[in-house]
Amino acid sequence: MPAVSTRTRTERNMKRKPLRGTLARYRNRIVEVLGEARGQRVMIRSIHDDGIERKTAVKWGNLRVLEGGLF
């Protein structure tokens, strides 16, 4: 049975703009923050299901804190 999280969605999201090089979670991917874009957005680098690395601008409020360890 999966553990039930007591944190709400907004508590898991980042509270402020992440620094360059920060690892975070966006949707089902772990991403690296590359830098700031305009309009409360940041550029991220991620590897998609097809194995291609892509750079995308996303709102930093949609990034979630990377909890625990990666491995």
Beta strands, then each sheet from edge to edge (+ up, - down):
strand 1: 23-26
strand 2: 29-36
strand 3: 41-47
strand 4: 53-59
sheet 1: 1+ 2- 3+ 4-
end
